[in-house]
Amino acid sequence: MKLESRVLHVLERIGIRRGHTVLDLGCGSGTYTIPAAKIVGEQGRVYALDKDKEALDELMQKAEATGLRNIERMETSGKLEIALTDESVDVVLLFDVFHFYYFPQASDRRRLLGEIYRIMKPSAFMSVWPKHMKSETEDEIKNADFHLEADLFAMLVHEDRDLEEGKILNFRKGSRNKDKH
């Protein structure tokens, strides 16, 4: 099975559907962005956010070559703010991004999770591939008022070429008003 076919299969399994608005945070050159854009179709949109301008250039060249017009490039300087409106996104992909290498400070991870929470629609989900994530990071996500809805094992593509079996965690927004234990 071709790599893109594998990625399409994984994204469909986690719940991405036609018409969704997706944020691929730390998208790199588009391993997951391009297939997500194909799934959501013309009615949907994929925001490709990364601080690597060259990777974003490569991604946009791929998108143009395949005729995809539903990907919006989002460059970041690494600030922990996402330039999207409140409750505007159906799916957030955090694949091999939410870990100590990119976010060594717990306060930065909390701030990022707050931004993700803000932009997610009430029915949205955040899908995390915790490749390098330490076990306490999953607790950080839960403490940021997300609840684990599902986990699944899949063959994932790492660094645009390597296949690796991994676990994907899907989180939903919790209620900010409920008691935390």
C-alpha positions as CSV (number, residue, x, y, z in Angstrom):
1,M,0.0,0.0,0.0
2,K,1.4,3.4,-1.0
3,L,2.2,5.8,1.9
4,E,-0.5,8.3,0.9
5,S,-3.1,5.5,0.9
6,R,-2.0,4.5,4.4
7,V,-2.4,8.1,5.6
8,L,-5.8,8.4,4.0
9,H,-6.9,5.3,5.7
10,V,-5.6,6.5,9.1
11,L,-7.3,9.9,8.8
12,E,-10.6,8.3,7.8
13,R,-10.3,5.9,10.8
14,I,-9.8,8.8,13.3
15,G,-12.9,10.5,12.0
16,I,-12.0,13.2,9.4
17,R,-14.9,13.6,7.0
18,R,-15.9,15.6,3.9
19,G,-16.6,19.2,4.8
20,H,-14.5,19.3,7.9
21,T,-12.2,22.2,8.8
22,V,-8.9,20.7,10.0
23,L,-5.8,22.3,11.6
24,D,-2.6,20.3,11.0
25,L,-0.4,21.8,13.7
26,G,3.3,21.2,12.9
27,C,2.4,20.0,9.4
28,G,5.9,20.0,7.9
29,S,5.8,19.3,4.2
30,G,2.3,17.9,4.3
31,T,2.4,14.1,4.9
32,Y,-1.0,14.4,6.6
33,T,-2.1,17.7,5.2
34,I,-2.5,16.7,1.6
35,P,-4.5,13.5,2.3
36,A,-6.7,15.5,4.8
37,A,-7.4,18.0,2.1
38,K,-8.4,15.2,-0.2
39,I,-10.8,13.8,2.4
40,V,-12.5,17.1,3.3
41,G,-12.9,18.1,-0.3
42,E,-13.8,21.4,-1.7
43,Q,-16.4,22.0,1.0
44,G,-13.7,21.7,3.7
45,R,-10.5,23.4,4.5
46,V,-7.1,22.4,6.0
47,Y,-5.0,24.9,7.8
48,A,-1.3,23.9,7.5
49,L,0.6,25.5,10.4
50,D,4.3,25.3,10.8
51,K,7.3,27.5,11.5
52,D,9.5,25.8,8.8
53,K,8.9,28.1,5.8
54,E,10.8,25.7,3.4
55,A,8.5,22.8,4.4
56,L,5.5,25.0,3.9
57,D,6.8,26.0,0.5
58,E,7.2,22.3,-0.4
59,L,3.7,21.5,0.9
60,M,2.1,24.3,-1.2
61,Q,3.9,23.1,-4.3
62,K,2.6,19.6,-3.7
63,A,-0.9,21.0,-3.2
64,E,-0.7,23.0,-6.4
65,A,0.6,20.1,-8.4
66,T,-2.3,17.9,-7.2
67,G,-4.9,20.7,-7.8
68,L,-5.8,21.2,-4.2
69,R,-7.1,24.6,-3.4
70,N,-8.5,24.0,0.1
71,I,-5.2,24.2,2.0
72,E,-4.3,27.5,3.7
73,R,-0.7,28.1,4.7
74,M,-0.2,29.4,8.2
75,E,3.4,30.4,9.1
76,T,4.2,30.8,12.7
77,S,7.2,32.3,14.5
78,G,6.7,29.7,17.2
79,K,4.3,32.0,19.2
80,L,1.7,30.0,21.1
81,E,-1.2,31.8,19.4
82,I,-3.3,30.3,16.6
83,A,-4.6,32.9,14.2
84,L,-8.1,31.3,13.9
85,T,-11.4,32.4,15.3
86,D,-13.0,30.8,18.3
87,E,-14.8,27.5,17.7
88,S,-13.9,27.4,14.0
89,V,-12.2,24.0,13.6
90,D,-13.6,20.4,13.5
91,V,-10.3,18.5,13.9
92,V,-6.9,19.4,15.2
93,L,-4.0,17.1,14.2
94,L,-1.1,17.0,16.7
95,F,1.0,14.2,15.1
96,D,4.4,13.9,16.6
97,V,4.4,17.5,17.8
98,F,3.1,17.7,21.3
99,H,6.2,16.7,23.3
100,F,9.2,18.1,25.2
101,Y,11.4,18.7,22.2
102,Y,9.1,21.3,20.6
103,F,7.5,22.4,23.9
104,P,10.0,21.9,26.7
105,Q,8.0,24.1,29.2
106,A,4.8,22.8,30.7
107,S,3.5,26.3,30.7
108,D,3.9,26.5,26.9
109,R,2.1,23.2,26.5
110,R,-0.7,24.4,28.7
111,R,-0.9,27.6,26.6
112,L,-1.0,25.7,23.4
113,L,-3.7,23.4,24.7
114,G,-5.7,26.5,25.7
115,E,-5.4,27.9,22.1
116,I,-6.5,24.5,20.7
117,Y,-9.5,24.4,23.1
118,R,-10.5,27.9,22.0
119,I,-10.5,27.2,18.3
120,M,-12.2,23.8,18.5
121,K,-16.0,23.6,17.8
122,P,-18.0,22.0,20.6
123,S,-18.3,18.8,18.5
124,A,-14.6,18.9,17.4
125,F,-11.8,16.4,18.4
126,M,-8.1,16.6,18.7
127,S,-6.1,13.7,17.4
128,V,-2.7,13.2,18.9
129,W,0.1,10.8,17.8
130,P,2.2,10.8,21.0
131,K,5.3,9.4,19.4
132,H,7.8,11.1,21.7
133,M,5.3,12.2,24.4
134,K,6.0,11.3,28.0
135,S,3.1,9.7,30.0
136,E,2.6,12.8,32.0
137,T,1.9,14.8,28.8
138,E,-1.3,12.8,28.4
139,D,-2.3,13.9,31.9
140,E,-1.5,17.5,30.9
141,I,-4.0,17.2,28.0
142,K,-6.7,15.8,30.4
143,N,-5.9,18.5,32.9
144,A,-6.5,21.1,30.1
145,D,-10.2,19.9,30.1
146,F,-10.0,17.4,27.3
147,H,-11.2,13.8,27.7
148,L,-9.9,10.8,25.9
149,E,-12.6,9.5,23.6
150,A,-10.7,6.8,21.7
151,D,-7.3,5.3,21.1
152,L,-6.4,3.2,18.1
153,F,-3.3,1.6,16.7
154,A,-2.3,2.3,13.1
155,M,0.6,2.3,10.7
156,L,1.8,5.9,10.7
157,V,4.2,7.7,8.4
158,H,7.1,9.4,10.2
159,E,9.5,11.9,8.5
160,D,7.6,11.6,5.2
161,R,8.9,8.1,4.5
162,D,9.2,5.7,7.5
163,L,6.3,3.5,8.5
164,E,5.8,2.9,12.1
165,E,3.1,1.3,14.2
166,G,1.8,3.8,16.7
167,K,-1.1,4.7,19.0
168,I,-3.3,7.7,18.1
169,L,-5.3,9.3,20.9
170,N,-8.5,11.2,20.1
171,F,-9.6,13.8,22.6
172,R,-12.8,15.8,22.9
173,K,-13.4,19.1,24.7
174,G,-14.7,18.7,28.2
175,S,-17.0,21.0,30.0
176,R,-15.1,23.9,31.6
177,N,-17.7,24.0,34.3
178,K,-17.5,20.4,35.5
179,D,-15.7,19.5,38.6
180,K,-12.1,18.4,38.1
181,H,-10.9,15.5,40.2
